[in-house]
Amino acid sequence: QVQLVESGGGLVQPGGSLRLSCAASGSSFSKNGMAWYRQAPGKQRELVAAIRRTSITNYTDSVKGRFTISRDNAKNTVYLQMNSLKPEDTAVYYCNTNPPLWHWGQGTQVTVSS
């Protein structure tokens, strides 16, 4: 079973930046489209950004122009560069395939607050 380990979250002021990483075990990483999801308190988990095997990307409207998803198949890792962060970006961030097929990792907390 593939294991997902997210990292890079933290507390940041509005307008700040963070770079999230997600490392996946196993050999099937490069065969799958990957995505970042987030879940804010009291809300459903939502897809934030996705990247296909071909590296074509797409983003939910609220993060377009601020977030960038990328992948390194040699390292079985997907990244999320987050710039111009807003308080409404506060959530636990997870990675998974798109659509999600693997067991969820523990996520990484992102808190945007002054």
Disulfide bonds with the S-S distance in Angstrom:
Cys22-Cys95 1.66
